[in-house]
């Protein structure tokens, strides 16, 4: 038996094991990157929803008929917003968070502004916007708790 040939075979086994480890680490890293912690879309989703509602309110006269048919008039899908979003619209109100609004979809608007809710993904992240239209102070609170985890799996 040739000792030099045996040494070459042993070296190729180490190279094979090294390649298996590198491929295993690559597969593990790729799976973690794709299925990792997920992305937090709560604030961007709330801002987009708030902007869409503000645009709709600016384009239409604000009255009870508009607010009663807000989803149809603003082209919002109520089924999509049902479990993940909250919306509150107040007209000439001093306290929109705790008070009664002209339009409310969802509940628990107080949790939007808890200090501990900012990093907790179980709470809504909310966008609050004030503007004036026809001499009336309009306030919109839109919240979302959408993350990429809910849509991927």
matplotlib code that plots the C-alpha trace (Angstrom):
import matplotlib.pyplot as plt

x = [0.0, 1.3, 1.3, 1.4, -1.8, -3.5, -2.6, -4.2, -7.4, -7.6, -7.0, -9.9, -12.2, -11.3, -12.0, -15.4, -16.4, -15.3, -17.5, -20.5, -20.1, -19.9, -23.0, -24.8, -24.0, -25.1, -28.5, -29.0, -28.1, -30.4, -33.3, -32.7, -32.6, -35.8, -37.8, -36.1, -37.7, -39.9, -40.4, -42.5, -44.8, -47.1, -46.1, -45.7, -49.1, -50.8, -49.2, -50.4, -53.9, -54.0, -52.8, -55.4, -58.2, -56.9, -56.8, -60.4, -61.6, -59.9, -61.6, -65.1, -67.4, -67.2, -70.7, -72.5, -73.2, -69.5, -68.6, -71.3, -70.1, -66.4, -65.1, -67.0, -66.4, -62.6, -62.2, -61.1, -61.7, -63.3, -62.5, -58.8, -58.7, -61.0, -58.5, -55.4, -56.3, -58.2, -59.5, -61.0, -62.1, -63.0, -64.5, -64.0, -63.2, -60.8, -59.9, -60.1, -58.3, -60.7, -63.7, -66.4, -65.5, -67.7, -66.3, -64.7, -63.6, -62.1, -61.4, -58.7, -57.3, -55.7, -53.2, -51.8, -50.1, -48.7, -45.0, -44.5, -46.6, -43.9, -41.7, -44.4, -45.7, -49.0, -50.1, -51.2, -48.7, -50.7, -50.4, -52.2, -52.9, -54.7, -55.8, -58.3, -61.0, -63.8, -63.0, -63.4, -60.5, -60.3, -58.3, -57.5, -56.1, -55.1, -53.4, -52.0, -50.5, -49.4, -46.1, -44.6, -45.0, -48.8, -48.6, -45.7, -46.9]
y = [0.0, 3.4, 5.8, 8.9, 7.9, 7.2, 10.7, 12.2, 10.4, 11.6, 15.2, 15.0, 13.8, 17.0, 19.1, 17.4, 17.9, 21.6, 22.1, 20.4, 22.8, 25.9, 24.8, 24.1, 27.5, 29.1, 27.3, 28.2, 31.9, 32.1, 30.6, 33.0, 36.0, 35.1, 33.8, 35.9, 38.4, 40.0, 43.6, 46.1, 47.9, 49.3, 53.0, 53.1, 51.4, 53.8, 56.8, 55.6, 55.0, 58.4, 60.1, 58.2, 59.3, 62.9, 63.1, 61.7, 64.2, 67.1, 66.1, 65.8, 67.8, 66.6, 65.6, 62.7, 61.1, 61.0, 59.6, 57.0, 55.7, 56.4, 53.0, 53.3, 57.0, 56.7, 53.4, 51.5, 47.8, 47.3, 43.5, 44.2, 46.8, 44.9, 43.0, 45.0, 48.7, 51.3, 54.7, 57.6, 60.9, 63.9, 67.2, 70.2, 68.0, 68.9, 65.3, 62.9, 60.0, 59.7, 61.5, 60.6, 61.0, 61.5, 58.2, 55.3, 52.0, 49.7, 50.6, 51.1, 54.3, 55.0, 52.2, 54.0, 56.5, 54.3, 54.7, 51.0, 50.3, 51.8, 48.6, 46.1, 44.6, 43.5, 47.1, 49.5, 52.0, 55.1, 58.2, 61.3, 64.2, 67.6, 69.9, 72.7, 72.5, 75.0, 76.5, 73.1, 71.4, 67.8, 65.2, 61.7, 58.9, 55.8, 52.8, 49.5, 46.4, 44.8, 43.0, 40.9, 37.8, 37.9, 37.8, 35.2, 32.6]
z = [0.0, -0.9, 2.1, -0.1, -1.9, 1.4, 2.7, -0.5, 0.1, 3.7, 2.6, 0.2, 3.0, 5.0, 1.9, 1.4, 5.1, 4.8, 1.7, 3.5, 6.4, 4.2, 2.2, 5.5, 6.9, 3.6, 3.7, 7.4, 6.8, 3.8, 5.7, 8.6, 6.4, 4.6, 7.5, 10.2, 12.6, 10.0, 9.1, 11.1, 8.7, 11.5, 11.2, 7.4, 7.0, 9.4, 7.6, 4.2, 5.5, 7.2, 4.0, 1.9, 4.3, 4.4, 0.6, 0.4, 3.0, 1.2, -2.1, -0.7, 1.5, 5.1, 6.2, 7.8, 4.4, 3.6, 7.0, 6.9, 3.5, 4.1, 2.8, -0.4, -1.0, -0.2, -2.0, 1.0, 1.5, 4.8, 4.9, 4.5, 7.2, 9.6, 11.8, 11.4, 11.3, 13.4, 12.2, 14.0, 12.6, 14.8, 13.6, 16.0, 19.0, 21.8, 22.7, 19.8, 21.5, 24.5, 23.2, 20.7, 17.1, 14.0, 12.6, 14.5, 13.0, 15.7, 19.3, 21.9, 20.5, 23.9, 23.3, 20.3, 22.5, 25.3, 25.7, 26.0, 22.8, 20.5, 20.5, 21.3, 18.0, 19.6, 19.9, 17.2, 15.9, 15.1, 12.9, 14.1, 11.8, 12.2, 9.4, 8.8, 6.1, 5.7, 9.1, 10.9, 12.7, 11.4, 13.3, 11.9, 13.9, 11.8, 13.4, 12.2, 13.6, 10.3, 10.2, 7.4, 9.6, 9.2, 5.5, 5.1, 7.5]

ax = plt.figure().add_subplot(projection="3d")
ax.plot(x, y, z, "-o")
ax.set_aspect("equal")
plt.show()
